Amino acid sequence: MDYIDYYKILDVTKSATEAEIKKAYRKLARKYHPDLNPNDKEAEKKFKEINEANEVLSNAENRKKYDKYGKDWKHADEFEKAGYDPNQQQYSRQQSSSQDFSGFGGDFSGSDFSDFFNSMYGSGRSSRSQAKYRGQDFNAELQLDLTSAYTTHKQNLTVNGKNIRITIPAGVENGQVIKISGHGGAGVNGGPNGDLYITFIIENNSDFKREGNNLYSNVDLDLYTAVLGGEISIKTFDGKVKIKVPAETQTGTKVKLKGKGFPVYKKENQFGDLYVTYNLKIPTKLSQKEKELFAELSKLRNHE
């Protein structure tokens, strides 16, 4: 396996912060995503490389291993148990100065890195070295609009060149991460596959503000209904409802519509609330008659 420079793939330096790596990954993943580059094999290859690089560099522990062991970072734990130091290119048994690695099936004194690696993983001297290792976890981002997040639905994803179909429960939140077991990298020597972690990026394409399971909106209220009371139609996320407005309602008044908010994640038929704030709308372009009537009202109020 050739050495792959993950920093170069994401176009970041080795001193890049976690935020800088995440930003670089998002930018490149959008650019080379298969949905935006249909039938483009080069873009598909680039997309795989970008995801692989992000898998390693976005995980602090994996990044540390990669910086130390390069292309063989997945087997860092085995090397460290054996006392391998990549900077000195030699091995030393922990708790002993002896160079005898007979426990791995032979004498590795003076051997180079490749010989040691081969002896552990199959072309070497002991069938006992055929250990099983869990596959690498994958990370991916999925963009949804708020309308899509309101209902449970299925969606196809392309992850590491493979198409998978997942069910997205209603109520998923922006930044939420879900795990799809077994859809990560393949295991080594028959080991289990890694998992796929999906981070949701949700764009608000509605007139509502969302906070958790609750929704918030502003509604214009005409002067006459505010003063005299009446019934108005209010838009909710799943349609319109009629509510009564008490007489002498003030601007800024808040009303709660119970159960008209956002679905609660993985809790069927449970919803948050909708909070409506009234904004008093003053009439404009008054006729002469209307002005006279308002003047009359003003006199009546002033005489009280």
VEXDREN-2710 file (C-alpha; in Angstrom, 1 decimal):
% VEXDREN-2710
k/r/px/py/pz
1/MET/0.0/0.0/0.0
2/ASP/1.4/3.3/-1.1
3/TYR/1.6/6.3/1.3
4/ILE/-1.3/8.7/0.8
5/ASP/-0.9/12.3/1.9
6/TYR/-4.3/13.0/3.5
7/TYR/-3.3/16.6/4.3
8/LYS/-2.6/17.2/0.6
9/ILE/-5.9/15.6/-0.4
10/LEU/-7.8/18.1/1.8
11/ASP/-5.5/20.9/0.9
12/VAL/-4.6/21.7/4.5
13/THR/-1.3/21.9/6.4
14/LYS/-0.3/19.4/9.1
15/SER/-0.9/22.0/11.7
16/ALA/-4.5/22.5/10.6
17/THR/-7.1/22.8/13.3
18/GLU/-10.2/20.5/13.6
19/ALA/-12.4/23.3/12.3
20/GLU/-10.1/24.0/9.3
21/ILE/-10.2/20.3/8.4
22/LYS/-13.9/20.1/8.7
23/LYS/-14.3/23.3/6.5
24/ALA/-12.0/21.9/3.9
25/TYR/-13.8/18.6/3.8
26/ARG/-17.2/20.2/3.4
27/LYS/-16.0/22.4/0.5
28/LEU/-14.4/19.5/-1.4
29/ALA/-17.2/17.0/-0.7
30/ARG/-19.7/19.3/-2.2
31/LYS/-17.6/20.0/-5.2
32/TYR/-16.9/16.4/-6.1
33/HIS/-20.2/14.8/-4.8
34/PRO/-21.4/12.1/-7.3
35/ASP/-24.9/13.7/-7.4
36/LEU/-23.2/16.9/-8.9
37/ASN/-20.9/15.0/-11.1
38/PRO/-22.9/12.1/-12.7
39/ASN/-20.9/9.6/-14.7
40/ASP/-17.6/11.4/-13.9
41/LYS/-15.2/8.6/-12.8
42/GLU/-12.5/11.1/-11.9
43/ALA/-14.8/13.1/-9.6
44/GLU/-16.0/9.8/-8.0
45/LYS/-12.4/8.8/-7.3
46/LYS/-11.7/12.2/-5.9
47/PHE/-14.8/12.0/-3.7
48/LYS/-13.6/8.7/-2.2
49/GLU/-10.2/10.1/-1.5
50/ILE/-11.7/13.1/0.2
51/ASN/-13.9/10.9/2.5
52/GLU/-11.0/8.6/3.3
53/ALA/-8.8/11.6/4.3
54/ASN/-11.6/13.0/6.4
55/GLU/-12.1/9.7/8.2
56/VAL/-8.6/9.8/9.4
57/LEU/-7.9/13.5/10.0
58/SER/-11.3/14.4/11.6
59/ASN/-10.7/11.9/14.3
60/ALA/-8.0/13.1/16.8
61/GLU/-6.9/9.6/17.7
62/ASN/-6.7/8.4/14.1
63/ARG/-4.9/11.5/13.1
64/LYS/-2.3/11.0/15.8
65/LYS/-1.7/7.4/14.6
66/TYR/-1.5/8.5/11.0
67/ASP/1.1/11.2/11.8
68/LYS/3.2/8.6/13.5
69/TYR/2.8/5.5/11.4
70/GLY/1.7/6.9/8.0
71/LYS/0.0/4.4/5.7
72/ASP/0.0/1.7/8.4
73/TRP/-1.7/3.8/11.0
74/LYS/-4.6/1.3/11.4
75/HIS/-2.2/-1.1/13.0
76/ALA/-0.6/1.4/15.4
77/ASP/-1.9/-0.5/18.5
78/GLU/-0.1/-3.7/17.4
79/PHE/3.2/-1.8/16.7
80/GLU/3.1/0.0/20.0
81/LYS/2.5/-3.3/21.9
82/ALA/5.5/-4.7/20.2
83/GLY/7.6/-1.6/21.0
84/TYR/8.1/-0.5/17.4
85/ASP/9.5/3.0/17.1
86/PRO/9.1/4.4/13.6
87/ASN/11.6/7.1/14.3
88/GLN/14.4/4.7/15.3
89/GLN/13.4/1.9/12.9
90/GLN/14.0/-0.8/15.6
91/TYR/12.0/-2.8/18.0
92/SER/12.3/-3.4/21.7
93/ARG/10.1/-5.6/23.8
94/GLN/8.2/-3.8/26.5
95/GLN/9.7/-4.5/30.0
96/SER/12.7/-6.2/28.4
97/SER/15.9/-5.2/26.5
98/SER/15.9/-8.4/24.5
99/GLN/15.3/-8.2/20.7
100/ASP/13.8/-11.7/20.5
101/PHE/10.3/-11.6/19.1
102/SER/9.7/-15.3/19.2
103/GLY/6.2/-14.6/20.5
104/PHE/5.3/-13.5/17.0
105/GLY/6.7/-16.6/15.4
106/GLY/10.4/-15.9/14.9
107/ASP/13.5/-13.8/15.6
108/PHE/12.9/-10.2/14.4
109/SER/16.2/-8.8/15.7
110/GLY/17.4/-6.3/13.1
111/SER/14.5/-6.8/10.8
112/ASP/13.0/-3.9/8.9
113/PHE/9.5/-2.5/9.2
114/SER/8.1/-4.4/6.2
115/ASP/9.3/-7.8/7.5
116/PHE/7.6/-7.1/10.9
117/PHE/4.4/-6.0/9.2
118/ASN/4.3/-9.1/7.0
119/SER/4.9/-11.5/9.8
120/MET/1.9/-10.1/11.7
121/TYR/-0.5/-10.0/8.8
122/GLY/-0.2/-13.2/6.8
123/SER/2.9/-13.6/4.6
124/GLY/5.1/-14.4/7.5
125/ARG/5.9/-17.1/9.9
126/SER/2.9/-17.8/12.1
127/SER/-0.7/-18.5/11.4
128/ARG/-1.5/-17.2/14.9
129/SER/-0.7/-13.7/13.5
130/GLN/-3.9/-13.8/11.4
131/ALA/-5.8/-11.6/13.9
132/LYS/-9.1/-10.0/13.0
133/TYR/-9.5/-6.3/13.0
134/ARG/-12.5/-4.1/12.8
135/GLY/-13.0/-2.0/9.7
136/GLN/-12.6/1.8/9.6
137/ASP/-15.6/4.0/10.6
138/PHE/-16.8/6.4/7.9
139/ASN/-18.2/9.9/8.3
140/ALA/-20.6/11.6/5.9
141/GLU/-22.8/14.7/5.7
142/LEU/-26.4/14.7/4.5
143/GLN/-28.1/18.0/3.6
144/LEU/-31.9/18.3/4.1
145/ASP/-34.3/21.2/4.1
146/LEU/-36.6/21.7/7.1
147/THR/-39.6/20.5/5.1
148/SER/-38.0/17.1/4.4
149/ALA/-37.0/16.8/8.1
150/TYR/-40.6/17.2/9.1
151/THR/-41.6/13.7/7.8
152/THR/-40.1/10.2/8.0
153/HIS/-38.7/9.3/4.6
154/LYS/-36.2/7.2/2.7
155/GLN/-33.1/8.5/0.9
156/ASN/-30.3/7.0/-1.2
157/LEU/-26.7/7.8/-0.2
158/THR/-23.4/7.2/-2.0
159/VAL/-20.7/6.4/0.6
160/ASN/-17.3/5.2/-0.5
161/GLY/-18.6/4.3/-3.9
162/LYS/-21.5/2.2/-2.6
163/ASN/-25.2/3.1/-2.7
164/ILE/-27.2/2.6/0.5
165/ARG/-30.8/3.4/1.2
166/ILE/-31.6/4.7/4.7
167/THR/-34.7/5.7/6.6
168/ILE/-34.6/9.2/8.1
169/PRO/-36.9/9.6/11.0
170/ALA/-39.0/12.8/11.3
171/GLY/-37.6/15.4/13.7
172/VAL/-33.9/15.0/13.0
173/GLU/-32.0/18.1/14.0
174/ASN/-29.3/20.2/12.5
175/GLY/-25.9/18.8/13.5
176/GLN/-27.4/15.5/14.7
177/VAL/-25.3/12.4/14.1
178/ILE/-26.8/9.0/13.5
179/LYS/-24.9/5.6/13.2
180/ILE/-25.6/3.1/10.5
181/SER/-24.0/-0.1/11.7
182/GLY/-21.8/-2.1/9.4
183/HIS/-21.6/0.4/6.5
184/GLY/-18.1/1.6/7.2
185/GLY/-14.8/0.1/5.9
186/ALA/-14.4/-3.7/5.5
187/GLY/-12.8/-5.6/8.3
188/VAL/-9.3/-7.1/8.1
189/ASN/-8.9/-10.9/8.1
190/GLY/-12.7/-11.4/8.5
191/GLY/-13.1/-8.8/11.2
192/PRO/-16.4/-6.9/11.4
193/ASN/-17.1/-3.9/9.2
194/GLY/-16.8/-0.4/10.6
195/ASP/-19.8/1.9/11.0
196/LEU/-21.1/4.9/9.1
197/TYR/-21.8/8.1/11.0
198/ILE/-24.0/10.6/9.2
199/THR/-24.1/14.3/10.3
200/PHE/-27.3/16.1/9.2
201/ILE/-27.0/19.7/7.9
202/ILE/-30.6/21.1/7.8
203/GLU/-31.4/24.3/5.9
204/ASN/-34.5/26.2/7.0
205/ASN/-36.6/26.8/3.9
206/SER/-39.7/27.9/5.9
207/ASP/-41.1/31.0/7.5
208/PHE/-40.8/29.3/10.9
209/LYS/-37.9/29.5/13.4
210/ARG/-37.1/26.1/15.0
211/GLU/-35.8/25.5/18.5
212/GLY/-35.7/21.9/19.3
213/ASN/-39.2/20.6/18.8
214/ASN/-40.9/24.0/19.0
215/LEU/-41.6/26.4/16.2
216/TYR/-42.0/30.1/16.3
217/SER/-43.7/32.5/13.8
218/ASN/-44.9/36.1/13.6
219/VAL/-48.4/36.9/12.4
220/ASP/-49.8/40.3/11.3
221/LEU/-53.0/41.3/13.1
222/ASP/-55.2/44.0/11.6
223/LEU/-56.2/46.9/13.9
224/TYR/-59.9/46.1/13.8
225/THR/-59.6/42.5/14.8
226/ALA/-57.1/43.5/17.5
227/VAL/-59.5/46.0/18.9
228/LEU/-62.8/44.2/18.5
229/GLY/-61.7/40.5/18.5
230/GLY/-62.5/37.9/15.9
231/GLU/-61.2/34.8/14.2
232/ILE/-58.1/34.5/12.0
233/SER/-56.5/31.8/9.9
234/ILE/-52.9/31.0/10.9
235/LYS/-50.4/29.0/8.9
236/THR/-48.8/26.0/10.7
237/PHE/-46.2/23.6/9.3
238/ASP/-48.8/21.1/8.1
239/GLY/-51.6/23.4/7.1
240/LYS/-53.8/26.3/8.3
241/VAL/-55.9/26.5/11.4
242/LYS/-58.4/29.0/12.7
243/ILE/-58.0/30.6/16.1
244/LYS/-60.0/33.2/18.0
245/VAL/-58.4/36.6/18.9
246/PRO/-59.7/38.2/22.1
247/ALA/-60.8/41.9/21.9
248/GLU/-58.2/44.5/22.8
249/THR/-55.3/42.2/21.9
250/GLN/-52.0/44.1/22.1
251/THR/-49.1/43.9/19.7
252/GLY/-46.4/41.5/20.8
253/THR/-49.0/39.1/22.4
254/LYS/-47.8/35.5/22.2
255/VAL/-50.1/32.5/21.7
256/LYS/-49.2/28.8/22.0
257/LEU/-50.7/26.3/19.7
258/LYS/-50.1/23.0/21.5
259/GLY/-48.9/20.1/19.3
260/LYS/-48.4/22.2/16.2
261/GLY/-44.6/22.3/16.4
262/PHE/-42.0/19.9/15.0
263/PRO/-42.2/16.1/15.4
264/VAL/-40.3/14.6/18.3
265/TYR/-37.4/12.5/17.0
266/LYS/-38.3/8.7/17.0
267/LYS/-41.5/9.4/19.1
268/GLU/-44.5/8.7/16.9
269/ASN/-47.4/11.2/17.1
270/GLN/-45.5/13.4/19.5
271/PHE/-45.0/17.1/18.5
272/GLY/-43.6/20.3/20.0
273/ASP/-45.6/23.5/20.1
274/LEU/-46.0/26.5/17.8
275/TYR/-45.6/29.9/19.4
276/VAL/-47.2/32.8/17.5
277/THR/-46.4/36.4/18.1
278/TYR/-48.9/39.1/17.0
279/ASN/-47.7/42.2/15.2
280/LEU/-50.3/44.9/15.0
281/LYS/-50.7/46.2/11.5
282/ILE/-51.8/49.8/11.3
283/PRO/-54.1/50.6/8.3
284/THR/-52.7/52.9/5.6
285/LYS/-54.2/55.0/2.8
286/LEU/-57.3/55.9/4.9
287/SER/-60.3/57.5/3.2
288/GLN/-61.6/60.8/4.4
289/LYS/-64.5/59.1/6.0
290/GLU/-62.2/56.7/7.9
291/LYS/-60.1/59.6/9.1
292/GLU/-63.2/61.4/10.4
293/LEU/-64.2/58.3/12.3
294/PHE/-60.8/57.9/13.9
295/ALA/-60.9/61.5/14.8
296/GLU/-64.3/60.9/16.4
297/LEU/-63.0/57.9/18.3
298/SER/-60.0/60.0/19.5
299/LYS/-62.4/62.7/20.9
300/LEU/-64.4/60.1/22.7
301/ARG/-61.3/58.6/24.3
302/ASN/-60.0/62.0/25.4
303/HIS/-63.4/62.9/27.0
304/GLU/-63.3/59.8/29.2
END
